[in-house]
Amino acid sequence: MSTVTVEAEPEAIAIDPACTAVIVIDMQRDFLEPGGFGETLGNDVSLLQRAVGPIRALLEATRRRKMLIIHTREGHLPDLSDAPKAKIERGAPSIRIGAPGPMGRILIRGEAGHDIVEALKPLPGEPVIDKPGKGAFYATGLGSLLQQRGIENLIVCGVTTEVCVHTTVREANDRGYKCIVPGDCCASYFPEFHEMGLKMIKAQGGIFGWVSDSTRVLVALGRDR
Ligand code: C5J
C-alpha cells in the first residue's frame, strides 16, 4: 500500500489511491449547455463551466495513476417509467422532463442533452452510471461496483454542488466511504449554495467528508508518502 496525504479541511486525510475512486457527477450537456434541463429551470448554465478545467486536470492526474474513474449521468428511460410523477410535474420549467428540446428530449437517456460534455468524455473502460435520481447510489449498480473494486475512499466532483454532488456524498458517507470533495471541481447555479454546500460537508469535524481543491489533490497524487 502506498498512501498519499491530501491537504483538506477540516484536516488532512491519508488515502491509498488504489482504494480510491473518482466520481464525476452529471457533467452533462443537459446541465451545462443552453437548451438543456438546467436552463429550462431558469438557470444561468454558464456558471457551471468553471468546474470543467479543474475536473479535466483531476482526470488527467488520476488516469496517470490508473485510479478508478466513474462518471454519472442523471436521466430517465424514454418511457419515463423510472421518473416519479412528482419530479416530472414539479415547478414551472419552460420545457418539462421528457418533452422535446433543442438537444432532444429533456433529461432522457440516449438524447444529445444526456451526453457528457466533450471536454470530459469518459475514456473506454471508465464506467458510466446512469441514475434516475440525484444520488448516485439510488437505483444504480454503484454500490456493488465499488465493493467489487475494494474502494474505501471517494473523490466526488461535478454538478451541482448542493444537489447531486451533496446527495451522493451523503449517500456515500452513510455507506462508510470517506469522501473528499475538491471544491473547484464542483459548481452550482447558485454560488452561495456552492459555498454553503462545501461548508456543510466539512463542518462539525467533517460531518459528511473532507473539502479540498484540485491543486491540493494533484500535489498529493504527485508524491507518495
Ligand atoms: C440537478 C444535479 N441539479 N446533477 N441535478 O437537478 O445536480
Residues whose N, C-alpha, C, O or C-beta is under 5 A from the ligand:
A	BS01	C5J	D26 E74 V159 T160 V163 C164
